């Protein structure tokens, strides 16, 4: 299943997929800043000395890990 047009909304297996073309532009400026700051903090937490550090003892890493070793 794919979204063929920007801004198309489809429902697949009871999940609504919103193909928003400019997602950041749909939220207030301060919300966008907060989101960017949160993503930056999250990535800085995961990367040490320029390399991704997989530490399953770390609660943030463990609870957000989607896949490992393929």
C-alpha positions in Angstrom: 0.0 0.0 0.0 1.3 3.4 -0.8 0.2 7.0 -0.8 0.2 8.3 -4.3 -0.7 11.9 -3.7 0.5 14.4 -1.1 -2.1 15.0 1.6 -3.8 11.7 0.9 -5.4 9.9 3.9 -5.9 6.1 3.7 -7.0 3.5 6.2 -5.3 0.1 6.2 -5.9 -2.6 8.7 -7.7 -0.2 11.0 -4.7 2.3 11.0 -5.2 5.7 9.5 -2.2 6.8 7.5 -1.9 10.6 6.9 0.4 11.5 4.0 0.7 15.1 5.1 2.9 17.0 2.7 4.2 19.5 5.2 3.7 18.1 8.7 5.8 20.7 10.5 3.9 23.5 8.8 0.6 22.2 10.3 1.6 22.8 13.9 2.2 26.1 15.8 5.7 27.5 15.6 6.5 26.7 19.2 5.3 23.2 18.9 7.6 22.7 16.0 10.5 24.0 18.0 9.7 21.7 20.9 9.4 18.7 18.6 12.8 19.5 17.0 14.4 19.9 20.4 13.0 16.6 21.6 14.2 14.8 18.5 17.7 16.4 18.9 17.9 15.4 22.5 16.8 11.9 21.7 19.4 11.4 19.0 22.2 13.0 21.2 21.2 10.4 23.9 21.6 7.5 21.4 24.9 8.7 19.8 28.2 8.9 21.7 31.5 9.8 20.1 29.8 9.9 16.7 28.6 6.3 16.9 25.2 4.7 17.8 25.5 3.1 21.2 23.1 0.2 21.7 22.7 -0.3 25.4 19.7 -2.4 26.3 20.1 -1.5 30.0 19.2 2.0 29.1 15.4 2.4 29.4 15.1 5.0 26.6 17.1 2.8 24.2 15.3 -0.4 25.2 11.8 1.0 25.0 12.3 2.8 21.6 14.3 0.1 19.8 12.4 -1.1 16.7 14.8 -3.5 15.2 18.3 -4.9 15.9 20.7 -7.0 13.8 18.6 -6.7 10.7 
